[in-house]
Amino acid sequence: MIRAAKLEDRNDISVLLLQLGYPDTESFIKENMERLLADPNEELMVYEAEGRVIACISLHYIPQLGMRGDIASISYLVVDSSIRSKGIGKELEEFAAASAKKRGCISIQVHCHSRRIEAHKFYERQGFKEAPKYFSKRLTE
């Protein structure tokens, strides 16, 4: 079942983020989730099975100035490593794409680190194409 995330899900989400290589999120995840859940341009969804959160997706809607529609951006999509390749990620991505269409978005994008080879294959199966260069500047040390 896909549903909106609740603050009570934060421990399960922290475990999922650890599987993506983001340790120690417990100390700040509550504040980050409160901010995300309060922002109308953010959507944080979880996949729950048997009373347990086993996957999540974070979707951001980015208003555009020079285009007719907005852009949706997936920042985190993670399925528990013990149950990957069972269609849960596909369900979450398709849910996100449908949400983006409802909001009038013209595209959906995802930034996926170069080391995540299996994730690249997943996104390609979902119809994503590699886009032009992506630049990032670190603002904190």
DSSP file with accessible surface (Angstrom, degrees, kcal/mol):
  #  RESIDUE AA STRUCTURE BP1 BP2  ACC     N-H-->O    O-->H-N    N-H-->O    O-->H-N    TCO  KAPPA ALPHA  PHI   PSI    X-CA   Y-CA   Z-CA
    1    1 A M              0   0  122      0, 0.0    47,-3.1     0, 0.0     2,-0.5   0.000 360.0 360.0 360.0 129.3    0.0    0.0    0.0
    2    2 A I  E     +A   47   0A  40     45,-0.2     2,-0.3    43,-0.0    45,-0.2  -0.839 360.0 154.2 -96.3 131.5    1.3    3.4   -1.0
    3    3 A R  E     -A   46   0A  39     43,-2.4    43,-3.0    -2,-0.5     2,-0.1  -0.957  48.7 -78.4-149.0 166.2    0.5    6.2    1.4
    4    4 A A  E     -A   45   0A  61     -2,-0.3    41,-0.3    41,-0.2     2,-0.1  -0.429  55.2-109.5 -65.9 139.9    1.7    9.6    2.6
    5    5 A A        -     0   0    7     39,-2.9     2,-0.3    -2,-0.1    39,-0.1  -0.361  30.7-156.5 -68.7 151.5    4.5    9.4    5.1
    6    6 A K    >   -     0   0  105     -2,-0.1     3,-2.5     1,-0.1     4,-0.2  -0.905  31.8-109.6-123.6 156.9    3.9   10.3    8.7
    7    7 A L  G >  S+     0   0   41     -2,-0.3     3,-2.0     1,-0.3     4,-0.2   0.837 117.2  67.4 -54.9 -31.2    6.4   11.4   11.3
    8    8 A E  G 3  S+     0   0  139      1,-0.3     3,-0.4     2,-0.1    -1,-0.3   0.667  91.9  62.7 -64.5 -15.6    5.9    8.0   13.0
    9    9 A D  G <> S+     0   0   10     -3,-2.5     4,-2.5     1,-0.2    -1,-0.3   0.487  73.1 100.9 -84.0  -3.8    7.6    6.4   10.0
   10   10 A R  H <> S+     0   0   76     -3,-2.0     4,-2.5     1,-0.2    -1,-0.2   0.829  76.9  52.0 -60.0 -35.7   10.9    8.2   10.5
   11   11 A N  H  > S+     0   0  104     -3,-0.4     4,-1.9    -4,-0.2    -1,-0.2   0.938 112.4  45.7 -66.9 -43.2   12.7    5.2   12.1
   12   12 A D  H  > S+     0   0   59     -4,-0.3     4,-2.0    -3,-0.3    -2,-0.2   0.905 113.2  50.6 -63.8 -39.7   11.8    2.9    9.2
   13   13 A I  H  X S+     0   0    6     -4,-2.5     4,-2.8     1,-0.2    -2,-0.2   0.903 106.6  54.9 -66.5 -38.9   12.8    5.6    6.7
   14   14 A S  H  X S+     0   0    2     -4,-2.5     4,-2.2    -5,-0.2    -1,-0.2   0.904 106.9  51.1 -58.7 -41.6   16.1    6.1    8.6
   15   15 A V  H  X S+     0   0   76     -4,-1.9     4,-1.5     2,-0.2    -1,-0.2   0.920 111.0  48.1 -62.4 -42.9   16.8    2.4    8.1
   16   16 A L  H  X S+     0   0    1     -4,-2.0     4,-0.9     1,-0.2    -2,-0.2   0.920 110.4  51.3 -64.1 -42.8   16.0    2.6    4.4
   17   17 A L  H ><>S+     0   0   21     -4,-2.8     5,-2.3     1,-0.2     3,-0.7   0.875 104.1  58.0 -63.6 -34.4   18.3    5.7    4.0
   18   18 A L  H ><5S+     0   0   95     -4,-2.2     3,-1.6     1,-0.3    -1,-0.2   0.905 100.9  56.6 -60.4 -38.1   21.1    3.8    5.8
   19   19 A Q  H 3<5S+     0   0   62     -4,-1.5    -1,-0.3     1,-0.3    -2,-0.2   0.765 104.9  52.6 -65.7 -23.5   20.8    1.2    3.0
   20   20 A L  T <<5S-     0   0   24     -4,-0.9    -1,-0.3    -3,-0.7    -2,-0.2   0.490 130.2 -96.4 -86.5  -5.7   21.4    4.0    0.5
   21   21 A G  T < 5S+     0   0   48     -3,-1.6    -3,-0.2    -4,-0.4    -2,-0.1   0.680  86.4 126.7  99.7  20.3   24.6    5.1    2.3
   22   22 A Y      < -     0   0   90     -5,-2.3     3,-0.5    -8,-0.1    -1,-0.2  -0.807  39.8-173.4-111.4  90.3   23.1    7.9    4.5
   23   23 A P        +     0   0   73      0, 0.0    -8,-0.0     0, 0.0    -9,-0.0  -0.338  56.7  22.0 -80.3 162.8   24.1    7.0    8.1
   24   24 A D    >   +     0   0  117      1,-0.1     3,-0.8    -2,-0.1     4,-0.2   0.748  67.4 141.8  60.5  32.3   23.1    8.8   11.3
   25   25 A T  G >>  +     0   0    6     -3,-0.5     4,-2.3     1,-0.2     3,-1.7   0.679  51.5  85.4 -77.1 -13.2   19.9   10.4    9.9
   26   26 A E  G 34 S+     0   0  111      1,-0.3     4,-0.4     2,-0.2    -1,-0.2   0.809  81.3  60.9 -56.9 -32.1   18.1    9.7   13.2
   27   27 A S  G <4 S+     0   0   97     -3,-0.8    -1,-0.3     1,-0.2    -2,-0.1   0.702 124.5  13.3 -73.3 -16.8   19.4   13.0   14.7
   28   28 A F  T <> S+     0   0   90     -3,-1.7     4,-2.1    -4,-0.2     5,-0.2   0.443  95.4  97.3-136.4  -2.2   17.8   15.2   12.1
   29   29 A I  H  X S+     0   0   10     -4,-2.3     4,-3.1     1,-0.2     5,-0.3   0.873  81.9  58.5 -64.8 -34.0   15.2   13.2   10.2
   30   30 A K  H  > S+     0   0   77     -4,-0.4     4,-2.6     1,-0.2    -1,-0.2   0.952 109.6  43.3 -59.8 -48.4   12.3   14.4   12.3
   31   31 A E  H  > S+     0   0   95      2,-0.2     4,-2.1     1,-0.2    -1,-0.2   0.908 115.0  49.6 -64.7 -41.9   13.0   18.1   11.5
   32   32 A N  H  X S+     0   0   53     -4,-2.1     4,-2.5     1,-0.2    -1,-0.2   0.922 112.4  47.6 -63.9 -42.2   13.6   17.3    7.8
   33   33 A M  H  X S+     0   0    4     -4,-3.1     4,-3.2     2,-0.2     5,-0.3   0.912 108.8  54.0 -66.6 -40.3   10.4   15.3    7.6
   34   34 A E  H  X S+     0   0   79     -4,-2.6     4,-1.4    -5,-0.3    -1,-0.2   0.925 111.3  46.4 -58.3 -43.3    8.4   18.1    9.3
   35   35 A R  H  X S+     0   0  158     -4,-2.1     4,-0.8     2,-0.2    -2,-0.2   0.931 115.2  45.7 -64.6 -46.4    9.7   20.6    6.7
   36   36 A L  H >< S+     0   0   43     -4,-2.5     3,-0.8     1,-0.2     6,-0.2   0.927 112.3  50.2 -62.5 -46.1    8.9   18.2    3.8
   37   37 A L  H 3< S+     0   0   72     -4,-3.2    -1,-0.2     1,-0.2    -2,-0.2   0.773 111.0  49.9 -67.2 -24.5    5.5   17.3    5.0
   38   38 A A  H 3< S+     0   0   82     -4,-1.4    -1,-0.2    -5,-0.3    -2,-0.2   0.628  92.5  89.3 -87.1 -13.9    4.5   21.0    5.5
   39   39 A D    X<  -     0   0   62     -4,-0.8     3,-1.8    -3,-0.8    -4,-0.0  -0.734  65.4-152.0 -91.9 122.5    5.6   22.1    2.0
   40   40 A P  T 3  S+     0   0  100      0, 0.0    -1,-0.1     0, 0.0    -4,-0.0   0.671  96.4  58.8 -67.0 -14.4    3.0   21.9   -0.7
   41   41 A N  T 3  S+     0   0   52     19,-0.0    20,-3.0    -5,-0.0     2,-0.4   0.205  98.8  72.8 -96.8  14.1    5.7   21.4   -3.3
   42   42 A E  E <   - B   0  60A  47     -3,-1.8     2,-0.4    -6,-0.2    18,-0.2  -0.957  56.6-171.7-127.3 147.0    7.0   18.3   -1.6
   43   43 A E  E     - B   0  59A  47     16,-2.7    16,-3.3    -2,-0.4     2,-0.5  -0.976   1.6-173.7-140.8 123.6    5.6   14.8   -1.4
   44   44 A L  E     + B   0  58A  14     -2,-0.4   -39,-2.9    14,-0.2     2,-0.3  -0.972  15.0 178.4-119.6 113.8    7.0   12.0    0.8
   45   45 A M  E     -AB   4  57A  16     12,-2.7    12,-2.5    -2,-0.5     2,-0.3  -0.859  10.9-160.1-117.6 151.1    5.3    8.7    0.3
   46   46 A V  E     -AB   3  56A   0    -43,-3.0   -43,-2.4    -2,-0.3     2,-0.6  -0.899  16.2-134.3-125.9 158.3    5.9    5.2    1.8
   47   47 A Y  E     -AB   2  55A  33      8,-2.6     7,-2.8    -2,-0.3     8,-0.9  -0.967  27.5-165.6-110.3 119.2    5.1    1.7    0.8
   48   48 A E  E     + B   0  53A  45    -47,-3.1     2,-0.4    -2,-0.6     5,-0.2  -0.900  12.5 174.6-111.9 135.8    3.7   -0.2    3.7
   49   49 A A  E >  S- B   0  52A  36      3,-2.6     3,-1.7    -2,-0.4    -2,-0.0  -0.992  72.1  -7.9-139.2 130.3    3.3   -4.0    3.9
   50   50 A E  T 3  S-     0   0  205     -2,-0.4    -1,-0.1     1,-0.3     3,-0.1   0.873 130.0 -54.2  52.7  41.3    2.2   -6.0    6.9
   51   51 A G  T 3  S+     0   0   64      1,-0.2     2,-0.4    -3,-0.0    -1,-0.3   0.573 117.6 106.5  75.5  10.8    2.3   -2.8    9.1
   52   52 A R  E <  S-B   49   0A 116     -3,-1.7    -3,-2.6   -40,-0.0     2,-0.6  -0.965  71.6-124.2-126.8 137.2    5.9   -2.1    8.2
   53   53 A V  E     +B   48   0A   6     -2,-0.4    -5,-0.2    -5,-0.2     3,-0.1  -0.694  35.5 166.5 -77.5 119.7    7.4    0.7    5.9
   54   54 A I  E     +     0   0A   9     -7,-2.8    26,-3.2    -2,-0.6     2,-0.3   0.412  60.8  13.9-116.9  -1.2    9.5   -1.2    3.3
   55   55 A A  E     -BC  47  79A   0     -8,-0.9    -8,-2.6    24,-0.2     2,-0.3  -0.975  59.2-169.7-164.7 159.1   10.1    1.6    0.8
   56   56 A C  E     -BC  46  78A   3     22,-2.3    22,-2.4    -2,-0.3     2,-0.3  -0.988   6.6-160.6-153.3 160.1    9.8    5.3    0.3
   57   57 A I  E     -BC  45  77A   2    -12,-2.5   -12,-2.7    -2,-0.3     2,-0.5  -0.994   6.9-155.3-142.5 137.7   10.0    8.0   -2.3
   58   58 A S  E     -BC  44  76A   4     18,-2.6    17,-2.3    -2,-0.3    18,-0.9  -0.977  16.4-172.5-115.8 123.6   10.6   11.7   -2.0
   59   59 A L  E     -BC  43  74A   4    -16,-3.3   -16,-2.7    -2,-0.5     2,-0.4  -0.957   5.8-164.5-123.3 134.8    9.2   13.9   -4.8
   60   60 A H  E     -BC  42  73A  37     13,-2.7    13,-2.8    -2,-0.4     2,-0.6  -0.961  11.3-145.9-121.4 135.9    9.7   17.6   -5.3
   61   61 A Y  E     - C   0  72A   6    -20,-3.0    11,-0.2    -2,-0.4    -2,-0.0  -0.898  14.5-161.7-103.3 123.0    7.8   19.9   -7.6
   62   62 A I  E     - C   0  71A  64      9,-3.5     9,-2.0    -2,-0.6    -2,-0.0  -0.898  13.8-136.0-111.2 108.9    9.9   22.6   -9.1
   63   63 A P        -     0   0   81      0, 0.0     2,-0.4     0, 0.0     7,-0.1  -0.351  22.3-144.6 -61.4 142.8    8.0   25.6  -10.5
   64   64 A Q        -     0   0   60      3,-0.2     6,-0.0     1,-0.1     0, 0.0  -0.875  19.9-168.6-114.9 145.7    9.3   26.7  -13.9
   65   65 A L  S    S+     0   0  179     -2,-0.4    -1,-0.1     1,-0.1     5,-0.0   0.836  88.8  37.3 -95.0 -42.0    9.6   30.2  -15.3
   66   66 A G  S    S+     0   0   78      3,-0.0     2,-0.3     2,-0.0    -1,-0.1   0.323 109.2  64.6-100.4   8.2   10.4   29.5  -19.0
   67   67 A M  S    S-     0   0   87      2,-0.1    -3,-0.2     1,-0.1    39,-0.0  -0.924  79.6-121.8-130.0 158.8    8.3   26.4  -19.6
   68   68 A R  S    S+     0   0  253     -2,-0.3     2,-0.3     2,-0.0    -1,-0.1   0.776  93.6  32.8 -70.8 -28.3    4.5   25.8  -19.6
   69   69 A G  S    S-     0   0    7      1,-0.1    36,-0.2    -6,-0.0    -2,-0.1  -0.766  83.4-106.1-124.4 170.9    4.6   23.1  -16.9
   70   70 A D  E     - d   0 105A  45     34,-0.6    36,-2.8    -2,-0.3    37,-0.8  -0.326  28.4-120.1 -87.7 176.2    6.6   22.3  -13.8
   71   71 A I  E     -Cd  62 107A  19     -9,-2.0    -9,-3.5    34,-0.2     2,-0.4  -0.952  15.1-147.9-119.4 136.7    9.2   19.6  -13.3
   72   72 A A  E     -Cd  61 108A   0     35,-2.5    37,-2.4    -2,-0.4     2,-0.4  -0.842  14.4-163.2-100.1 143.0    9.0   16.9  -10.7
   73   73 A S  E     -Cd  60 109A  21    -13,-2.8   -13,-2.7    -2,-0.4     2,-0.6  -0.991  12.6-147.1-132.1 126.2   12.2   15.6   -9.2
   74   74 A I  E     +Cd  59 110A   1     35,-3.0    37,-0.9    -2,-0.4   -15,-0.2  -0.804  20.3 172.6 -87.3 122.9   12.7   12.3   -7.3
   75   75 A S  E     +     0   0A  44    -17,-2.3     2,-0.4    -2,-0.6    -1,-0.2   0.774  68.5  18.6-101.1 -31.2   15.4   12.9   -4.6
   76   76 A Y  E     +C   58   0A  87    -18,-0.9   -18,-2.6    36,-0.0     2,-0.4  -0.986  55.8 165.1-141.5 129.9   15.1    9.5   -2.8
   77   77 A L  E     +C   57   0A  24     -2,-0.4     2,-0.4   -20,-0.2   -20,-0.2  -0.927  19.0 162.2-139.5 113.5   13.6    6.2   -3.9
   78   78 A V  E     -C   56   0A   4    -22,-2.4   -22,-2.3    -2,-0.4     2,-0.4  -0.999  21.7-167.8-140.9 135.0   14.6    3.2   -1.8
   79   79 A V  E     -C   55   0A  14     -2,-0.4   -24,-0.2   -24,-0.2     5,-0.1  -0.962  47.1 -89.9-115.7 138.2   13.2   -0.2   -1.4
   80   80 A D    >   -     0   0   15    -26,-3.2     3,-2.1    -2,-0.4     4,-0.2  -0.182  36.6-127.2 -47.9 132.2   14.4   -2.4    1.5
   81   81 A S  G >  S+     0   0   69      1,-0.3     3,-0.7     2,-0.2    -1,-0.2   0.748 104.5  63.3 -60.9 -22.9   17.4   -4.4    0.2
   82   82 A S  G 3  S+     0   0   86      1,-0.2    -1,-0.3     0, 0.0    -2,-0.1   0.632 112.6  33.3 -78.3 -10.8   15.8   -7.7    1.3
   83   83 A I  G <  S+     0   0   39     -3,-2.1     3,-0.5   -29,-0.1     5,-0.3   0.094  82.8 136.1-134.3  26.8   12.9   -7.4   -1.1
   84   84 A R    <   +     0   0  107     -3,-0.7    -3,-0.0     1,-0.2    -4,-0.0  -0.247  58.6  39.4 -71.6 162.7   14.1   -5.5   -4.1
   85   85 A S  S    S+     0   0  124      1,-0.1    -1,-0.2    -6,-0.0     0, 0.0   0.771  82.5 107.1  67.9  32.2   13.2   -6.6   -7.7
   86   86 A K  S    S-     0   0  147     -3,-0.5    -2,-0.1     0, 0.0    -1,-0.1   0.225  98.7 -97.1-118.5   8.9    9.6   -7.4   -6.7
   87   87 A G  S  > S+     0   0   31      3,-0.0     4,-2.2     4,-0.0     5,-0.1   0.409  92.9 115.6  94.9  -1.8    8.0   -4.4   -8.5
   88   88 A I  H  > S+     0   0   16     -5,-0.3     4,-2.4     2,-0.2     5,-0.2   0.934  78.3  47.9 -69.2 -44.1    7.7   -2.2   -5.4
   89   89 A G  H  > S+     0   0   12      1,-0.2     4,-2.8     2,-0.2     5,-0.2   0.910 111.1  52.6 -60.9 -40.9   10.1    0.5   -6.8
   90   90 A K  H  > S+     0   0   93      1,-0.2     4,-2.7     2,-0.2     5,-0.2   0.930 108.9  49.7 -60.6 -44.4    8.2    0.4  -10.1
   91   91 A E  H  X S+     0   0   88     -4,-2.2     4,-2.3     1,-0.2    -2,-0.2   0.917 112.5  47.3 -61.4 -44.1    4.9    1.0   -8.3
   92   92 A L  H  X S+     0   0    0     -4,-2.4     4,-2.5     2,-0.2    -2,-0.2   0.919 113.0  47.8 -65.1 -43.4    6.4    3.9   -6.4
   93   93 A E  H  X S+     0   0   11     -4,-2.8     4,-2.6     2,-0.2    -2,-0.2   0.921 113.0  48.2 -64.4 -42.7    7.9    5.5   -9.5
   94   94 A E  H  X S+     0   0   86     -4,-2.7     4,-2.3    -5,-0.2    -1,-0.2   0.888 110.8  51.7 -66.3 -35.6    4.6    5.1  -11.4
   95   95 A F  H  X S+     0   0   69     -4,-2.3     4,-2.4    -5,-0.2    -1,-0.2   0.929 110.9  48.4 -62.3 -45.4    2.7    6.6   -8.5
   96   96 A A  H  X S+     0   0    1     -4,-2.5     4,-2.6     2,-0.2    -2,-0.2   0.915 110.8  50.2 -62.5 -43.2    5.2    9.6   -8.5
   97   97 A A  H  X S+     0   0   24     -4,-2.6     4,-2.4     1,-0.2    -1,-0.2   0.917 111.1  48.9 -63.1 -41.2    4.8   10.0  -12.3
   98   98 A A  H  X S+     0   0   44     -4,-2.3     4,-2.3     2,-0.2    -2,-0.2   0.914 111.4  50.0 -65.3 -40.8    1.0   10.0  -12.0
   99   99 A S  H  X S+     0   0   12     -4,-2.4     4,-1.5     1,-0.2    -2,-0.2   0.913 110.6  50.2 -61.8 -42.8    1.1   12.5   -9.2
  100  100 A A  H  <>S+     0   0    4     -4,-2.6     5,-2.7     1,-0.2    -2,-0.2   0.909 109.2  50.8 -64.1 -42.1    3.4   14.7  -11.3
  101  101 A K  H ><5S+     0   0  163     -4,-2.4     3,-1.8     1,-0.2    -1,-0.2   0.917 106.9  54.5 -61.1 -42.8    1.0   14.5  -14.2
  102  102 A K  H 3<5S+     0   0  177     -4,-2.3    -1,-0.2     1,-0.3    -2,-0.2   0.833 107.6  51.1 -59.5 -33.5   -1.9   15.5  -12.0
  103  103 A R  T 3<5S-     0   0  101     -4,-1.5    -1,-0.3    -5,-0.2   -33,-0.2   0.390 122.6-106.6 -85.8   2.5    0.0   18.6  -10.9
  104  104 A G  T < 5 +     0   0   43     -3,-1.8   -34,-0.6     1,-0.2    -3,-0.2   0.687  60.8 162.4  84.0  18.9    0.7   19.6  -14.5
  105  105 A C  E   < -d   70   0A  17     -5,-2.7    -1,-0.2   -36,-0.2   -34,-0.2  -0.449  31.9-155.1 -71.7 145.7    4.4   18.6  -14.6
  106  106 A I  E    S+     0   0A  96    -36,-2.8     2,-0.3     1,-0.2   -35,-0.2   0.597  73.6   6.2 -96.4 -13.7    5.9   18.2  -18.1
  107  107 A S  E     -d   71   0A  54    -37,-0.8   -35,-2.5    -7,-0.1     2,-0.4  -0.986  58.1-140.2-160.1 164.3    8.7   15.9  -16.9
  108  108 A I  E     -d   72   0A  38     -2,-0.3     2,-0.3   -37,-0.2   -35,-0.2  -0.993  24.4-175.6-129.6 137.5   10.0   13.9  -14.0
  109  109 A Q  E     -d   73   0A  85    -37,-2.4   -35,-3.0    -2,-0.4     2,-0.3  -0.859  10.4-162.7-130.3 164.0   13.8   13.7  -13.3
  110  110 A V  E     -d   74   0A  37     -2,-0.3     2,-0.6   -37,-0.2   -35,-0.1  -0.990  14.3-143.6-146.9 139.0   16.0   11.9  -10.9
  111  111 A H        +     0   0   96    -37,-0.9     2,-0.5    -2,-0.3    -2,-0.0  -0.935  26.0 179.3-100.6 123.6   19.6   12.4   -9.8
  112  112 A C        -     0   0   31     -2,-0.6    -2,-0.1   -36,-0.0   -36,-0.0  -0.981  30.5-114.9-131.6 118.6   21.2    9.1   -9.3
  113  113 A H    >   -     0   0   79     -2,-0.5     3,-2.0     1,-0.1     7,-0.1  -0.122  25.2-117.7 -53.4 146.5   24.9    8.8   -8.2
  114  114 A S  T 3  S+     0   0   87      1,-0.3    -1,-0.1     2,-0.0     3,-0.1   0.757 111.1  63.6 -60.5 -23.4   27.2    7.2  -10.7
  115  115 A R  T 3  S+     0   0  140      1,-0.2     2,-1.5     2,-0.1    -1,-0.3   0.654  81.4  83.9 -77.3 -12.1   28.0    4.4   -8.3
  116  116 A R    <>  +     0   0   52     -3,-2.0     4,-2.0     1,-0.2     3,-0.2  -0.419  50.8 158.9 -91.5  64.8   24.4    3.1   -8.3
  117  117 A I  H  > S+     0   0   93     -2,-1.5     4,-1.8     1,-0.2    -1,-0.2   0.884  71.8  50.4 -57.1 -45.3   24.6    1.0  -11.4
  118  118 A E  H  > S+     0   0  128     -3,-0.3     4,-1.9     1,-0.2    -1,-0.2   0.885 108.8  52.8 -64.3 -36.6   21.6   -1.2  -10.6
  119  119 A A  H  > S+     0   0   28     -3,-0.2     4,-2.6     2,-0.2    -1,-0.2   0.895 105.0  55.6 -65.2 -37.3   19.5    1.9   -9.9
  120  120 A H  H  X S+     0   0   54     -4,-2.0     4,-2.4     1,-0.2    -1,-0.2   0.927 106.9  50.0 -59.6 -44.1   20.5    3.3  -13.4
  121  121 A K  H  X S+     0   0   90     -4,-1.8     4,-2.2     1,-0.2    -1,-0.2   0.906 109.6  51.7 -61.8 -41.0   19.2    0.1  -14.9
  122  122 A F  H  X S+     0   0   35     -4,-1.9     4,-1.6     2,-0.2    -2,-0.2   0.954 110.4  47.2 -59.3 -50.6   15.9    0.4  -13.0
  123  123 A Y  H  <>S+     0   0   20     -4,-2.6     5,-2.5     1,-0.2    -2,-0.2   0.889 110.2  52.8 -63.3 -38.0   15.4    4.0  -14.1
  124  124 A E  H ><5S+     0   0  116     -4,-2.4     3,-1.6     1,-0.2    -1,-0.2   0.919 107.4  51.8 -63.1 -41.1   16.1    3.1  -17.8
  125  125 A R  H 3<5S+     0   0  166     -4,-2.2    -1,-0.2     1,-0.3    -2,-0.2   0.829 106.0  56.2 -62.7 -29.1   13.5    0.3  -17.6
  126  126 A Q  T 3<5S-     0   0   36     -4,-1.6    -1,-0.3    -5,-0.2    -2,-0.2   0.434 127.8 -99.2 -83.2   0.3   11.1    2.9  -16.3
  127  127 A G  T < 5S+     0   0   50     -3,-1.6    -3,-0.2     1,-0.3     2,-0.2   0.490  73.5 144.3  98.1   4.9   11.7    5.1  -19.4
  128  128 A F      < -     0   0   30     -5,-2.5     2,-0.4    -6,-0.2    -1,-0.3  -0.511  33.8-153.8 -75.5 145.7   14.2    7.6  -18.0
  129  129 A K        -     0   0  176     -2,-0.2     2,-0.1     0, 0.0    -5,-0.0  -0.926  27.6-100.0-116.9 145.6   16.9    8.8  -20.3
  130  130 A E        -     0   0  185     -2,-0.4     0, 0.0     1,-0.1     0, 0.0  -0.429  44.7-150.7 -64.8 134.3   20.3   10.1  -19.3
  131  131 A A        -     0   0   72      1,-0.2     3,-0.1    -2,-0.1    -1,-0.1  -0.485  25.8 -74.1-101.6 173.3   20.2   13.9  -19.4
  132  132 A P  S    S-     0   0  122      0, 0.0    -1,-0.2     0, 0.0     0, 0.0   0.011  78.8 -48.0 -58.1 175.9   22.9   16.5  -20.0
  133  133 A K        -     0   0  178      1,-0.1     2,-0.5     0, 0.0     0, 0.0   0.025  50.3-149.6 -50.4 148.8   25.5   17.2  -17.4
  134  134 A Y        -     0   0  149     -3,-0.1     2,-0.4     2,-0.0    -1,-0.1  -0.989  12.1-161.7-122.9 122.9   24.5   17.9  -13.8
  135  135 A F        -     0   0  169     -2,-0.5     2,-0.4     2,-0.0     0, 0.0  -0.854   6.8-173.7-109.1 147.7   26.7   20.2  -11.8
  136  136 A S        -     0   0  108     -2,-0.4     2,-0.5     2,-0.0    -2,-0.0  -0.997  10.4-162.0-140.7 141.0   26.8   20.5   -8.0
  137  137 A K        -     0   0  171     -2,-0.4     2,-0.3     0, 0.0    -2,-0.0  -0.987  21.9-132.1-124.8 122.1   28.5   22.8   -5.6
  138  138 A R        -     0   0  185     -2,-0.5     3,-0.0     1,-0.1    -2,-0.0  -0.590  18.1-172.5 -74.6 128.3   28.9   21.8   -2.0
  139  139 A L        +     0   0  150     -2,-0.3     2,-0.3     1,-0.0    -1,-0.1   0.519  68.9  42.2-100.7  -9.4   27.9   24.7    0.3
  140  140 A T              0   0   93      0, 0.0    -1,-0.0     0, 0.0     0, 0.0  -0.952 360.0 360.0-133.1 156.3   29.1   23.1    3.6
  141  141 A E              0   0  213     -2,-0.3    -2,-0.0    -3,-0.0     0, 0.0  -0.552 360.0 360.0 -94.9 360.0   32.1   21.1    4.5
